[in-house]
Amino acid sequence: MTDQGAVAWCEENIAGLEVSRHGLAGHHSSEDRPEELAAAINAWADRHRLARQ
């Protein structure tokens, strides 16, 4: 199964899963795309009305 195949399977089979795509990243995506990941996490927290510090 390719990475995209795994993502597609997860999207179809995991209830409540939210997927956002932010470009290519290597094995350590938090080091490759920190701004994009932080923005996605903050947006998720805002959508779910979770407090941020």
Helices and strands as residue ranges (DSSP letters): H 3-13, H 29-32, H 34-47
